[in-house]
Amino acid sequence: MQGLLRTVKLAILQHSPGRDPAAMKKLFLRVSCVTSSPIMHHRGLENTTVEDVLMTKEEERVGSWLWCSADDSVQDAIKQMAQQNIGSLVVLKPGEKQLIAGIITERDYLKKVAAAGRPPKYTRVGDVMTDRHELITVTSDTNILQAMQLMTENHIRHVPVVDGKMIGMISITDVVRAVVEQQTGEVKRLNEFIRGDYY
């Protein structure tokens, strides 16, 4: 954000030769005001949380994320992923809704079942999933940039959102979409300011 402000200020200076320094200072104060107004719908990346991303996902409601049980067969889990066109399922403890046991992903299937020659019909999800003790999670108040960094550094595409209990799931696609939307809004506001359409 600060780099963007510097770029705007530089553009204003380059296109405003001979301006009074006091007038320029007043103009720059207006730039800062316009780009950080709390009234705007775009909150800025530093204020965007995982909860904001979950709220924008129409199909994401508390408890509506796709899951399977640790006792289910891998074949059933893979069929569900294929039918829903998704790459992972949250694994819940048998009989315990919202108590997470782990996660099963396409990668788990490929490495631990297909490549190992195990029969998916007779292999339990609990035997090949990423266990909850190894699972990387975020909370709903995690900053979106922190979530992106966590996912990138750990080479993962899906992260469960856990606030004591499972409340949702975000993907790297969700995170990138949120970042792009915030940056697009910021650029639009700065362009409006430069053109004088900010009132």
Contact map, one row per residue, 1 for C-alpha under 8 A:
1111100000000000000000000000000000000000000000000000000000000000000000000000000000000000000000000000000000000000000000000000000000000000000000000000000000000000000000000000000000000000000000000000000
1111110000000000000000000000000000000000000000000000000000000000000000000000000000000000000000000000000000000000000000000000000000000000000000000000000000000000000000000000000000000000000000000000000
1111111000000000000000000000000000000000000000000000000000000000000000000000000000000000000000000000000000000000000000000000000000000000000000000000000000000000000000000000000000000000000000000000000
1111111100000000000000000000000000000000000000000000000000000000000000000000000000000000000000000000000000000000000000000000000000000000000000000000000000000000000000000000000000000000000000000000000
1111111110000000000000000000001100000000000000000000000000000000000000000000000000000000000000000000000000000000000000000000000000000000000000000000000000000000000000000000000000000000000000000000000
0111111111000000000000000000000000000000000000000000000000000000000000000000000000000000000000000000000000000000000000000000000000000000000000000000000000000000000000000000000000000000000000000000000
0011111111100000000000000000000000000000000000000000000000000000000000000000000000000000000000000000000000000000000000000000000000000000000000000000000000000000000000000000000000000000000000000000000
0001111111110000000000000000000000000000000000000000000000000000000000000000000000000000000000000000000000000000000000000000000000000000000000000000000000000000000000000000000000000000000001000100000
0000111111111000000000000001000000000000000000000000000000000000000000000000000000000000000000000000000000000000000000000000000000000000000000000000000000000000000000000000000000000000000000000000000
0000011111111100000000000000000000000000000000000000000000000000000000000000000000000000000000000000000000000000000000000000000000000000000000000000000000000000000000000000000000000000000000000000000
0000001111111110000000000000000000000000000000000000000000000000000000000000000000000000000000000000000000000000000000000000000000000000000000000000000000000000000000000000000000000000000000000000000
0000000111111111000000000000000000000000000000000000000000000000000000000000000000000000000000000000000000000000000000000000000000000000000000000000000000000000000000000000000000000000000000000100000
0000000011111111100000000000000000000000000000000000000000000000000000000000000000000000000000000000000000000000000000000000000000000000000000000000000000000000000000000000000000000000000000000000000
0000000001111111100000000000000000000000000000000000000000000000000000000000000000000000000000000000000000000000000000000000000000000000000000000000000000000000000000000000000000000000000000000000000
0000000000111111100000000000000000000000000000000000000000000000000000000000000000000000000000000000000000000000000000000000000000000000000000000000000000000000000000000000000000000000000000000000000
0000000000011111111000000000000000000000000000000000000000000000000000000000000000000000000000000000000000000000000000000000000000000000000000000000000000000000000000000000000000000000000000000000000
0000000000001111111000000000000000000000000000000000000000000000000000000000000000000000000000000000000000000000000000000000000000000000000000000000000000000000000000000000000000000000000000000000000
0000000000000001111100000000000000000000000000000000000000000000000000000000000000000000000000000000000000000000000000000000000000000000000000000000000000000000000000000000000000000000000000000000000
0000000000000001111110110000000000000000000000000000000000000000000000000000000000000000000000000000000000000000000000000000000000000000000000000000000000000000000000000000000000000000000000000000000
0000000000000000011111110000000000000000000000000000000000000000000000000000000000000000000000000000000000000000000000000000000000000000000000000000000000000000000000000000000000000000000000000000000
0000000000000000001111111000000000000000000000000000000000000000000000000000000000000000000000000000000000000000000000000000000000000000000000000000000000000000000000000000000000000000000000000000000
0000000000000000000111111100000000000000000000000000000000000000000000000000000000000000000000000000000000000000000000000000000000000000000000000000000000000000000000000000000000000000000000000000000
0000000000000000001111111110000000000000000000000000000000000000000000000000000000000000000000000000000000000000000000000000000000000000000000000000000000000000000000000000000000000000000000000000000
0000000000000000001111111111000000000000000000000000000000000000000000000000000000000000000000000000000000000000000000000000000000000000000000000000000000000000000000000000000000000000000000000000000
0000000000000000000011111111100000000000000000000000000000000000000000000000000000000000000000000000000000000000000000000000000000000000000000000000000000000000000000000000000000000000000000000000000
0000000000000000000001111111110000000000000000000000000000000000000000000000000000000000000000000000000000000000000000000000000000000000000000000000000000000000000000000000000000000000000000000000000
0000000000000000000000111111111000000000000000000000000000000000000000000000000000000000000000000000000000000000000000000000000000000000000000000000000000000000000000000000000000000000000000000000000
0000000010000000000000011111111100000000000000000000000000000000000000000000000000000000000000000000000000000000000000000000000000000000000000000000000000000000000000000000000000000000000000000000000
0000000000000000000000001111111110000000000000000000000000000000000000000000000000000000000000000000000000000000000000000000000000000000000000000000000000000000000000000000000000000000000000000000000
0000000000000000000000000111111111000000000000000000000000000000000000000000000000000000000000000000000000000000000000000000000000000000000000000000000000000000000000000000000000000000000000000000000
0000100000000000000000000011111111100000000000000000000000000000000000000000000000000000000000000000000000000000000000000000000000000000000000000000000000000000000000000000000000000000000000001000000
0000100000000000000000000001111111110000000000000000000000000000000000000000000000000000000000000000000000000000000000000000000000000000000000000000000000000000000000000000000000000000000000000000000
0000000000000000000000000000111111111000000000000000000000000000000000000000000000000000000000000000000000000000000000000000000000000000000000000000000000000000000000000000000000000000000000000000000
0000000000000000000000000000011111111000000000000000000000000000000000000000000000000000000000000000000000000000000000000000000000000000000000000000000000000000000000000000000000000000000010001000010
0000000000000000000000000000001111111000000000000000000000000000000000000000000000000000000000000000000000000000000000000000000000000000000000000000000000000000000000000000000000000000010011000000000
0000000000000000000000000000000111111100000000000000000000000000000000000000000000000000000000000000000000000000000000000000000000000000000000000000000000000000000000000000000000000000000000000000000
0000000000000000000000000000000011111111000000000000000000000000000000000000000000000000000000000000000000000000000000000000000000000000000000000000000000000000000000000000000000000000000000000000000
0000000000000000000000000000000000011111101000000000000000000000000000000000000000000000000000000000000000000000000000000000000000000000000000000000000000000000000000000000000000000000000000000000000
0000000000000000000000000000000000001111100000000000000000000000000000000000000000000000000000000000000000000000000000000000000000000000000000000000000000000000000000000000000000000000000000000000000
0000000000000000000000000000000000001111111000000000000000000000000000000000000000000000000000000000000000000000000000000000000000000000000000000000000000000000000000000000000000000000000000000000000
0000000000000000000000000000000000000111111000000000000000000000000000000000000000000000000000000000000000000000000000000000000000000000000000000000000000000000000000000000000000000000000000000000000
0000000000000000000000000000000000000001111100000000000000000000000000000000000000000000000000000000000000000000000000000000000000000000000000000000000000000000000000000000000000000100110000000000000
0000000000000000000000000000000000000101111111110000000000000000000000000000000000000000000000000000000000000000000000000000000000000000000000000000000000000000000000000000000000000100000000000000000
0000000000000000000000000000000000000000011111110000000000000000000000000000000000000000000000000000000000000000000000000000000000000000000000000000000000000000000000000000000000000110010000000000000
0000000000000000000000000000000000000000001111110000000000000000000000000000000000000000000000000000000000000000000000000000000000000000000000111000000000000000000000000000000000100110000000000000000
0000000000000000000000000000000000000000001111110000000000000000000000000000000000000000000000000000000000000000000000000000000000000000000000111000000000000000000000000000000000000000000000000000000
0000000000000000000000000000000000000000001111111000000000000000000000000000000000000000000000000000000000000000000000000000000000000000000000100000000000000000000000000000000000000000000000000000000
0000000000000000000000000000000000000000001111111101100000000000000000000000000000000000000000000000000000000000000000000000000000000000000000110000000000000000000000000000000000000000000000000000000
0000000000000000000000000000000000000000000000111111100000000000000000000000000000000000000000000000000000000000000000000000000000000000000111110000000000000000000000000000000000000000000000000000000
0000000000000000000000000000000000000000000000011111110000000000000000000000000000000000000000000000000000000000000000000000000000000000011111110010000000000000100000000100000000000000000000000000000
0000000000000000000000000000000000000000000000001111111000000000000000000000000000000000000000000000000000000000000000000000000000000000000111000000000000000000000000000000000000000000000000000000000
0000000000000000000000000000000000000000000000011111111100000000000000000000000000000000000000000000000000000000000000000000000000000000000000000000000000000000000000000000000000000000000000000000000
0000000000000000000000000000000000000000000000011111111110000000000000000000000000000000000000000000000000000000000000000000000000000000000000000000000000000000000000000100011001000000000000000000000
0000000000000000000000000000000000000000000000000111111110011000000000000000000000000000000000000000000000000000000000000000000000000000000000000000000000000000000000011100000000000000000000000000000
0000000000000000000000000000000000000000000000000011111111011000000000000000000000000000000000000000000000000000000000000000000000000000000000000000000000000000000000000000000000000000000000000000000
0000000000000000000000000000000000000000000000000001111111000000000000000000000000000000000000000000000000000000000000000000000000000000000000000000000000000000000000000000000000000000000000000000000
0000000000000000000000000000000000000000000000000000111111110000000000000000000000000000000000000000000000000000000000000000000000000000000000000000000000000000000000000000000000000000000000000000000
0000000000000000000000000000000000000000000000000000001111111000000000000000000000000000000000000000000000000000000000000000000000000000000000000000000000000000000000000000000000000000000000000000000
0000000000000000000000000000000000000000000000000000000011111001000000000000000000000000000000000000000000000000000000000000000000000000000000000000000000000000000000000000000000000000000000000000000
0000000000000000000000000000000000000000000000000000011011111101100000000000000000000000000000000000000000000000000000000000000000000000000000000000000000000000000000010000000000000000000000000000000
0000000000000000000000000000000000000000000000000000011001111111100000000000000000000000000000000000000000000000000000000000000000000000000000000000000000000000000000010000000000000000000000000000000
0000000000000000000000000000000000000000000000000000000000011111100000000000000000000000000000000000000000000000000000000000000000000000000000000000000000000000000000110000000000000000000000000000000
0000000000000000000000000000000000000000000000000000000000001111100000000000000000000000000000000100000000000000000000000000000000000000000000000000000000000000000001110000000000000000000000000000000
0000000000000000000000000000000000000000000000000000000000111111110000000000000000000000000000000000000000000000000000000000000000000000000000000000000000000000000000010000000000000000000000000000000
0000000000000000000000000000000000000000000000000000000000011111111000000000000000000000010000000000000000000000000000000000000000000000000000000000000000000000000000011000000000000000000000000000000
0000000000000000000000000000000000000000000000000000000000000001111100000000000000000000110000000000000000000000000000000000000000000000000000000000000000000000000000000000000000000000000000000000000
0000000000000000000000000000000000000000000000000000000000000000111110000000000000000000111100000000000000000000000000000000000000000000000000000000000000000000000000000000000000000000000000000000000
0000000000000000000000000000000000000000000000000000000000000000011111010000100000000000111100000000000000000000000000000000000000000000000000000000000000000000000000000000000000000000000000000000000
0000000000000000000000000000000000000000000000000000000000000000001111110000000000000000001111000000000000000000000000000000110000000000000000000000000000000000000000000000000000000000000000000000000
0000000000000000000000000000000000000000000000000000000000000000000111110000000000000000001111000000100000000000000000000001111000000000000000000000000000000000000000000000000000000000000000000000000
0000000000000000000000000000000000000000000000000000000000000000000011111000000000000000000001000000000000000000000000000001110000000000000000000000000000000000000000000000000000000000000000000000000
0000000000000000000000000000000000000000000000000000000000000000000111111101100000000000000000000000000000000000000000000001110000000000000000000000000000000000000000000000000000000000000000000000000
0000000000000000000000000000000000000000000000000000000000000000000000111111100000000000000000000000000000000000000000011111100000000000000000000000000000000000000000000000000000000000000000000000000
0000000000000000000000000000000000000000000000000000000000000000000000011111110000000000000000000000000000001000000000011111100000000000000000000000000000000000000000000000000000000000000000000000000
0000000000000000000000000000000000000000000000000000000000000000000000001111111000000000000000000000000000000000000000011010000000000000000000000000000000000000000000000000000000000000000000000000000
0000000000000000000000000000000000000000000000000000000000000000000000011111111100000000000000000000000000000000000000001000000000000000000000000000000000000000000000000000000000000000000000000000000
0000000000000000000000000000000000000000000000000000000000000000000100011111111110000000100000000000000000000000000000000000100000000000000000000000000000000000000000000000000000000000000000000000000
0000000000000000000000000000000000000000000000000000000000000000000000000111111111000000000000000000000001001000000000000000000000000000000000000000000000000000000000000000000000000000000000000000000
0000000000000000000000000000000000000000000000000000000000000000000000000011111111100000000000000000000000000000000000000000000000000000000000000000000000000000000000000000000000000000000000000000000
0000000000000000000000000000000000000000000000000000000000000000000000000001111111110000000000000000000000000000000000000000000000000000000000000000000000000000000000000000000000000000000000000000000
0000000000000000000000000000000000000000000000000000000000000000000000000000111111111111100000000000000000000000000000000000000000000000000000000000000000000000000000000000000000000000000000000000000
0000000000000000000000000000000000000000000000000000000000000000000000000000011111111100000000000000000000000000000000000000000000000000000000000000000000000000000000000000000000000000000000000000000
0000000000000000000000000000000000000000000000000000000000000000000000000000001111111000000000000000000000000000000000000000000000000000000000000000000000000000000000000000000000000000000000000000000
0000000000000000000000000000000000000000000000000000000000000000000000000000000111111100000000000000000000000000000000000000000000000000000000000000000000000000000000000000000000000000000000000000000
0000000000000000000000000000000000000000000000000000000000000000000000000000000011111110000000000000000000000000000000000000000000000000000000000000000000000000000000000000000000000000000000000000000
0000000000000000000000000000000000000000000000000000000000000000000000000000000011011111100000000000000000000000000000000000000000000000000000000000000000000000000000000000000000000000000000000000000
0000000000000000000000000000000000000000000000000000000000000000000000000000000010001111100000000000000011000000000000000000000000000000000000000000000000000000000000000000000000000000000000000000000
0000000000000000000000000000000000000000000000000000000000000000000000000000000010000111110000000000001111000000000000000000000000000000000000000000000000000100000000000000000000000000000000000000000
0000000000000000000000000000000000000000000000000000000000000000011100000000100010000111111000000000001110000000000000000000000000000000000000000000000000000000000000000000000000000000000000000000000
0000000000000000000000000000000000000000000000000000000000000000111100000000000000000001111100000001111100000000000000000000000000000000000000000000000000000001000000000000000000000000000000000000000
0000000000000000000000000000000000000000000000000000000000000000001111000000000000000000111110000001111100000000000000000000110010000000000000000000000000000000000000000000000000000000000000000000000
0000000000000000000000000000000000000000000000000000000000000000001111000000000000000000011111011111110000000000000000000000000000000000000000000000000000000000000000000000000000000000000000000000000
0000000000000000000000000000000000000000000000000000000000000000000011000000000000000000001111111011100000000000000000000000000000000000000000000000000000000000000000000000000000000000000000000000000
0000000000000000000000000000000000000000000000000000000000000000000011100000000000000000000111110000000000000000000000000000000000000000000000000000000000000000000000000000000000000000000000000000000
0000000000000000000000000000000000000000000000000000000000000000000000000000000000000000000011111000000000000000000000000000000000000000000000000000000000000000000000000000000000000000000000000000000
0000000000000000000000000000000000000000000000000000000000000000000000000000000000000000000111111110000000000000000000000000000000000000000000000000000000000000000000000000000000000000000000000000000
0000000000000000000000000000000000000000000000000000000000000000000000000000000000000000000110111110000000000000000000000000000000000000000000000000000000000000000000000000000000000000000000000000000
0000000000000000000000000000000000000000000000000000000000000010000000000000000000000000000100011111000000000000000000000000000000000000000000000000000000000000000011100000000000000000000000000000000
0000000000000000000000000000000000000000000000000000000000000000000000000000000000000000000110011111100000000000000000000000000000000000000000000000000000000000000011000000000000000000000000000000000
0000000000000000000000000000000000000000000000000000000000000000000000000000000000000000011110000111110000000000000000000000000000010000000000000000000000000000000011000000000000000000000000000000000
0000000000000000000000000000000000000000000000000000000000000000000001000000000000000000011110000011111000000000000000000000000000110000000000000000000000000000000000000000000000000000000000000000000
0000000000000000000000000000000000000000000000000000000000000000000000000000000000000000011100000001111100000000000000000000000011111010000000000000000000000000000000000000000000000000000000000000000
0000000000000000000000000000000000000000000000000000000000000000000000000000000000000001111000000000111110000000000000000000000011110010000000000000000000000000000000000000000000000000000000000000000
0000000000000000000000000000000000000000000000000000000000000000000000000000000000000001111000000000011111011000000000000000100111000000000000000000000000000000000000000000000000000000000000000000000
0000000000000000000000000000000000000000000000000000000000000000000000000000000000000011100000000000001111111000000000000000000010000000000000000000000000000000000000000000000000000000000000000000000
0000000000000000000000000000000000000000000000000000000000000000000000000000010000000011000000000000000111111100000000000000000000000000000000000000000000000000000000000000000000000000000000000000000
0000000000000000000000000000000000000000000000000000000000000000000000000000000000000000000000000000000011111110000000000000000000000000000000000000000000000000000000000000000000000000000000000000000
0000000000000000000000000000000000000000000000000000000000000000000000000000000000000000000000000000000111111111100000000000000111000000000000000000000000000000000000000000000000000000000000000000000
0000000000000000000000000000000000000000000000000000000000000000000000000100010000000000000000000000000111111111110000000000000100000000000000000000000000000000000000000000000000000000000000000000000
0000000000000000000000000000000000000000000000000000000000000000000000000000000000000000000000000000000001111111111000000000000000000000000000000000000000000000000000000000000000000000000000000000000
0000000000000000000000000000000000000000000000000000000000000000000000000000000000000000000000000000000000111111111100000000000000000000000000000000000000000000000000000000000000000000000000000000000
0000000000000000000000000000000000000000000000000000000000000000000000000000000000000000000000000000000000011111111101000000000100000000000000000000000000000000000000000000000000000000000000000000000
0000000000000000000000000000000000000000000000000000000000000000000000000000000000000000000000000000000000011111111111110010000100000000000000000000000000000000000000000000000000000000000000000000000
0000000000000000000000000000000000000000000000000000000000000000000000000000000000000000000000000000000000001111111111110000000000000000000000000000000000000000000000000000000000000000000000000000000
0000000000000000000000000000000000000000000000000000000000000000000000000000000000000000000000000000000000000111111111000000000000000000000000000000000000000000000000000000000000000000000000000000000
0000000000000000000000000000000000000000000000000000000000000000000000000000000000000000000000000000000000000011111111000000000000000000000000000000000000000000000000000000000000000000000000000000000
0000000000000000000000000000000000000000000000000000000000000000000000000000000000000000000000000000000000000000111111100000000000000000000000000000000000000000000000000000000000000000000000000000000
0000000000000000000000000000000000000000000000000000000000000000000000000000000000000000000000000000000000000001111111110010000000000000000000000000000000000000000000000000000000000000000000000000000
0000000000000000000000000000000000000000000000000000000000000000000000000000000000000000000000000000000000000000110011111110000000000000000000000000000000000000000000000000000000000000000000000000000
0000000000000000000000000000000000000000000000000000000000000000000000001110000000000000000000000000000000000000110001111111000000000000000000000000000000000000000000000000000000000000000000000000000
0000000000000000000000000000000000000000000000000000000000000000000000001111000000000000000000000000000000000000000000111110000000000000000000000000000000000000000000000000000000000000000000000000000
0000000000000000000000000000000000000000000000000000000000000000000000001100000000000000000000000000000000000000000000111111000000000000000000000000000000000000000000000000000000000000000000000000000
0000000000000000000000000000000000000000000000000000000000000000000000001110000000000000000000000000000000000000100001111111101000000000000000000000000000000000000000000000000000000000000000000000000
0000000000000000000000000000000000000000000000000000000000000000000001111100000000000000000000000000000000000000000000010111111100000000000000000000000000000000000000000000000000000000000000000000000
0000000000000000000000000000000000000000000000000000000000000000000011111100100000000000001000000000000100000000000000000011111110000000000000000000000000000000000000000000000000000000000000000000000
0000000000000000000000000000000000000000000000000000000000000000000011110000000000000000001000000000000000000000000000000001111110000000000000000000000000000000000000000000000000000000000000000000000
0000000000000000000000000000000000000000000000000000000000000000000001000000000000000000000000000000000000000000000000000011111110000000000000000000000000000000000000000000000000000000000000000000000
0000000000000000000000000000000000000000000000000000000000000000000000000000000000000000000000000000000100011001100000000001111111000000000000000000000000000000000000000000000000000000000000000000000
0000000000000000000000000000000000000000000000000000000000000000000000000000000000000000001000000000011110010000000000000000111111100000000000000000000000000000000000000000000000000000000000000000000
0000000000000000000000000000000000000000000000000000000000000000000000000000000000000000000000000000011100010000000000000000000111110110000000000000000000000000000000000000000000000000000000000000000
0000000000000000000000000000000000000000000000000000000000000000000000000000000000000000000000000000111000000000000000000000000011111110000000000000000000000000000000000000000000000000000000000000000
0000000000000000000000000000000000000000000000000000000000000000000000000000000000000000000000000001111000000000000000000000000001111110000000000000000000000000000000000000000000000000000000000000000
0000000000000000000000000000000000000000000000000000000000000000000000000000000000000000000000000000010000000000000000000000000000111110000000000000000000000000000000000000000000000000000000000000000
0000000000000000000000000000000000000000000000000000000000000000000000000000000000000000000000000000000000000000000000000000000001111111000000000000000000000000000000000000000000000000000000000000000
0000000000000000000000000000000000000000000000000000000000000000000000000000000000000000000000000000011000000000000000000000000001111111100000000000000000000000000000000000000000000000000000000000000
0000000000000000000000000000000000000000000000000000000000000000000000000000000000000000000000000000000000000000000000000000000000000111110000000000000000000011000000000000000000000000000000000000000
0000000000000000000000000000000000000000000000000000000000000000000000000000000000000000000000000000000000000000000000000000000000000011111000000000000000000011110000000000000000000000000000000000000
0000000000000000000000000000000000000000000000000100000000000000000000000000000000000000000000000000000000000000000000000000000000000001111101000010000000000011110000000000000000000000000000000000000
0000000000000000000000000000000000000000000000000100000000000000000000000000000000000000000000000000000000000000000000000000000000000000111111000000000000000000111000000000000000000000000000000000000
0000000000000000000000000000000000000000000000001110000000000000000000000000000000000000000000000000000000000000000000000000000000000000011111000000000000000000111000000000000000000000000000000000000
0000000000000000000000000000000000000000000000001110000000000000000000000000000000000000000000000000000000000000000000000000000000000000001111100000000000000000000000000000000000000000000000000000000
0000000000000000000000000000000000000000000000001110000000000000000000000000000000000000000000000000000000000000000000000000000000000000011111110110000000000000000000000000000000000000000000000000000
0000000000000000000000000000000000000000000011111100000000000000000000000000000000000000000000000000000000000000000000000000000000000000000011111110000000000000000000000000000000000000000000000000000
0000000000000000000000000000000000000000000011011100000000000000000000000000000000000000000000000000000000000000000000000000000000000000000001111111000000000000000000000000001000100000000000000000000
0000000000000000000000000000000000000000000011000000000000000000000000000000000000000000000000000000000000000000000000000000000000000000000000111111100000000000000000000000000000000000000000000000000
0000000000000000000000000000000000000000000000000000000000000000000000000000000000000000000000000000000000000000000000000000000000000000000001111111110000000000000000000000000000000000000000000000000
0000000000000000000000000000000000000000000000000100000000000000000000000000000000000000000000000000000000000000000000000000000000000000010001111111111000000000000000000000001000000000000000000000000
0000000000000000000000000000000000000000000000000000000000000000000000000000000000000000000000000000000000000000000000000000000000000000000000011111111100000000000000000001001100000000000000000000000
0000000000000000000000000000000000000000000000000000000000000000000000000000000000000000000000000000000000000000000000000000000000000000000000001111111110000000000000000000000000000000000000000000000
0000000000000000000000000000000000000000000000000000000000000000000000000000000000000000000000000000000000000000000000000000000000000000000000000111111111000000000000000000000000000000000000000000000
0000000000000000000000000000000000000000000000000000000000000000000000000000000000000000000000000000000000000000000000000000000000000000000000000011111111111110000000000001000000000000000000000000000
0000000000000000000000000000000000000000000000000000000000000000000000000000000000000000000000000000000000000000000000000000000000000000000000000001111111110000000000000000000000000000000000000000000
0000000000000000000000000000000000000000000000000000000000000000000000000000000000000000000000000000000000000000000000000000000000000000000000000000111111100000000000000000000000000000000000000000000
0000000000000000000000000000000000000000000000000000000000000000000000000000000000000000000000000000000000000000000000000000000000000000000000000000011111110000000000000000000000000000000000000000000
0000000000000000000000000000000000000000000000000000000000000000000000000000000000000000000000000000000000000000000000000000000000000000000000000000001111111000000000000000000000000000000000000000000
0000000000000000000000000000000000000000000000000000000000000000000000000000000000000000000000000000000000000000000000000000000000000000000000000000001101111110000000000001000000000000000000000000000
0000000000000000000000000000000000000000000000000000000000000000000000000000000000000000000000000000000000000000000000000000000000000000000000000000001000111110000000000011100000000000000000000000000
0000000000000000000000000000000000000000000000000000000000000000000000000000000000000001000000000000000000000000000000000000000000000000000000000000001000011111000000001111000000000000000000000000000
0000000000000000000000000000000000000000000000000000000000000000000000000000000000000000000000000000000000000000000000000000000000000001110000000000001000011111100000001110000000000000000000000000000
0000000000000000000000000000000000000000000000000000000000000000000000000000000000000000010000000000000000000000000000000000000000000001110000000000000000000111110001111100000000000000000000000000000
0000000000000000000000000000000000000000000000000100000000000000000000000000000000000000000000000000000000000000000000000000000000000000111100000000000000000011111001111100000000000000000000000000000
0000000000000000000000000000000000000000000000000000000000000000000000000000000000000000000000000000000000000000000000000000000000000000111100000000000000000001111111110000000000000000000000000000000
0000000000000000000000000000000000000000000000000000000000000000000000000000000000000000000000000000000000000000000000000000000000000000001100000000000000000000111111100000000000000000000000000000000
0000000000000000000000000000000000000000000000000000000000000000000000000000000000000000000000000000000000000000000000000000000000000000000000000000000000000000011111000000000000000000000000000000000
0000000000000000000000000000000000000000000000000000000000000000000000000000000000000000000000000111000000000000000000000000000000000000000000000000000000000000011111100000000000000000000000000000000
0000000000000000000000000000000000000000000000000000000000000010000000000000000000000000000000000111000000000000000000000000000000000000000000000000000000000001111111110000000000000000000000000000000
0000000000000000000000000000000000000000000000000000000000000110000000000000000000000000000000000100000000000000000000000000000000000000000000000000000000000001111011111000000000000000000000000000000
0000000000000000000000000000000000000000000000000000010000011111100000000000000000000000000000000000000000000000000000000000000000000000000000000000000000000001110001111100000000000000000000000000000
0000000000000000000000000000000000000000000000000000010000000000100000000000000000000000000000000000000000000000000000000000000000000000000000000000000000000111100000111110000000000000000000000000000
0000000000000000000000000000000000000000000000000100110000000000000000000000000000000000000000000000000000000000000000000000000000000000000000000000000000000111100000011111011000000000000000000000000
0000000000000000000000000000000000000000000000000000000000000000000000000000000000000000000000000000000000000000000000000000000000000000000000000000000000001110000000001111111000000000000000000000000
0000000000000000000000000000000000000000000000000000000000000000000000000000000000000000000000000000000000000000000000000000000000000000000000000001001000011100000000000111111100000000000000000000000
0000000000000000000000000000000000000000000000000000000000000000000000000000000000000000000000000000000000000000000000000000000000000000000000000000000000001000000000000011111110000000000000000000000
0000000000000000000000000000000000000000000000000000100000000000000000000000000000000000000000000000000000000000000000000000000000000000000000000000000000000000000000000111111111000000000000000000000
0000000000000000000000000000000000000000000000000000100000000000000000000000000000000000000000000000000000000000000000000000000000000000000000010011000000000000000000000111111111100000000000000000000
0000000000000000000000000000000000000000000000000000000000000000000000000000000000000000000000000000000000000000000000000000000000000000000000000001000000000000000000000001111111110000000000000000000
0000000000000000000000000000000000000000000000000000000000000000000000000000000000000000000000000000000000000000000000000000000000000000000000000000000000000000000000000000111111111000000000000000000
0000000000000000000000000000000000000000000000000000100000000000000000000000000000000000000000000000000000000000000000000000000000000000000000000000000000000000000000000000011111111100000000000000000
0000000000000000000000000000000000000000000010000000000000000000000000000000000000000000000000000000000000000000000000000000000000000000000000010000000000000000000000000000001111111110000000000000000
0000000000000000000000000000000000000000000000000000000000000000000000000000000000000000000000000000000000000000000000000000000000000000000000000000000000000000000000000000000111111111000000000000000
0000000000000000000000000000000000000000000000000000000000000000000000000000000000000000000000000000000000000000000000000000000000000000000000000000000000000000000000000000000011111111100000000000000
0000000000000000000000000000000000000000011110000000000000000000000000000000000000000000000000000000000000000000000000000000000000000000000000000000000000000000000000000000000001111111110000000000000
0000000000000000000000000000000000000000000110000000000000000000000000000000000000000000000000000000000000000000000000000000000000000000000000000000000000000000000000000000000000111111111000000000000
0000000000000000000000000000000000000000000000000000000000000000000000000000000000000000000000000000000000000000000000000000000000000000000000000000000000000000000000000000000000011111111100000000000
0000000000000000000000000000000000000000010000000000000000000000000000000000000000000000000000000000000000000000000000000000000000000000000000000000000000000000000000000000000000001111111110000000000
0000000000000000000000000000000000100000010100000000000000000000000000000000000000000000000000000000000000000000000000000000000000000000000000000000000000000000000000000000000000000111111111000000000
0000000000000000000000000000000000000000000000000000000000000000000000000000000000000000000000000000000000000000000000000000000000000000000000000000000000000000000000000000000000000011111111100000000
0000000000000000000000000000000000000000000000000000000000000000000000000000000000000000000000000000000000000000000000000000000000000000000000000000000000000000000000000000000000000001111111110000000
0000000000000000000000000000000001100000000000000000000000000000000000000000000000000000000000000000000000000000000000000000000000000000000000000000000000000000000000000000000000000000111111111000010
0000000100000000000000000000000000100000000000000000000000000000000000000000000000000000000000000000000000000000000000000000000000000000000000000000000000000000000000000000000000000000011111111100000
0000000000000000000000000000000000000000000000000000000000000000000000000000000000000000000000000000000000000000000000000000000000000000000000000000000000000000000000000000000000000000001111111110000
0000000000000000000000000000000000000000000000000000000000000000000000000000000000000000000000000000000000000000000000000000000000000000000000000000000000000000000000000000000000000000000111111111110
0000000000000000000000000000001001000000000000000000000000000000000000000000000000000000000000000000000000000000000000000000000000000000000000000000000000000000000000000000000000000000000011111111110
0000000100010000000000000000000000000000000000000000000000000000000000000000000000000000000000000000000000000000000000000000000000000000000000000000000000000000000000000000000000000000000001111111100
0000000000000000000000000000000000000000000000000000000000000000000000000000000000000000000000000000000000000000000000000000000000000000000000000000000000000000000000000000000000000000000000111111100
0000000000000000000000000000000000000000000000000000000000000000000000000000000000000000000000000000000000000000000000000000000000000000000000000000000000000000000000000000000000000000000000011111111
0000000000000000000000000000000000000000000000000000000000000000000000000000000000000000000000000000000000000000000000000000000000000000000000000000000000000000000000000000000000000000000000011111111
0000000000000000000000000000000001000000000000000000000000000000000000000000000000000000000000000000000000000000000000000000000000000000000000000000000000000000000000000000000000000000000010011001111
0000000000000000000000000000000000000000000000000000000000000000000000000000000000000000000000000000000000000000000000000000000000000000000000000000000000000000000000000000000000000000000000000001111
